Amino acid sequence: MKKVKITKIRSTIKRPKDQKKTMEALGLRKIGQSREHVLTPQIEGMIRKVKHLVSVEEI
């Protein structure tokens, strides 16, 4: 399975509540923080929802 590294690059201040919850669900709290996830359809959808706040790279 593919793995991706997701890094938070922008703040969630003044963002809709659903985007804030998505970032928390991805495990991203601070700017610059990164998490590795297996690329499942659920994770892909979450990334798509907050793509303007994160950077994604394949591992």
C-alpha positions as CSV (number, residue, x, y, z in Angstrom):
1,M,0.0,0.0,0.0
2,K,1.1,3.6,-0.7
3,K,2.1,5.8,2.2
4,V,1.9,9.5,2.3
5,K,3.5,12.2,4.5
6,I,1.1,15.0,5.3
7,T,2.5,18.3,6.7
8,K,0.5,21.2,8.0
9,I,1.6,24.4,6.3
10,R,-1.2,26.9,7.1
11,S,-3.2,27.8,10.2
12,T,-6.8,26.7,10.8
13,I,-7.7,30.0,12.4
14,K,-10.9,31.4,10.8
15,R,-11.5,28.1,9.0
16,P,-14.8,26.2,9.1
17,K,-15.3,23.8,11.9
18,D,-15.4,20.8,9.6
19,Q,-11.9,21.7,8.3
20,K,-10.6,22.1,11.8
21,K,-12.0,18.7,12.8
22,T,-10.5,17.1,9.7
23,M,-7.0,18.4,10.6
24,E,-7.4,17.0,14.1
25,A,-8.5,13.7,12.7
26,L,-5.3,13.6,10.5
27,G,-3.3,14.2,13.6
28,L,-2.1,17.6,12.7
29,R,-2.1,20.3,15.4
30,K,0.9,22.6,14.9
31,I,2.2,24.2,11.7
32,G,5.1,22.2,10.4
33,Q,3.9,19.0,12.1
34,S,3.9,15.9,9.9
35,R,2.2,12.5,10.0
36,E,2.5,9.4,7.9
37,H,-0.7,7.7,6.8
38,V,-1.5,4.7,4.5
39,L,-3.4,6.2,1.5
40,T,-6.9,4.8,1.8
41,P,-10.0,6.3,0.2
42,Q,-10.9,7.9,3.6
43,I,-7.5,9.6,4.0
44,E,-7.6,10.7,0.4
45,G,-11.0,12.4,1.0
46,M,-9.7,14.1,4.1
47,I,-6.6,15.4,2.2
48,R,-8.8,16.7,-0.6
49,K,-11.0,18.6,2.0
50,V,-8.0,20.5,3.5
51,K,-5.6,20.5,0.5
52,H,-5.1,24.3,0.8
53,L,-3.8,23.8,4.4
54,V,-1.4,20.9,3.9
55,S,1.4,19.6,1.7
56,V,1.4,15.9,0.7
57,E,4.3,13.8,-0.5
58,E,4.5,10.1,-1.3
59,I,6.9,7.9,0.7
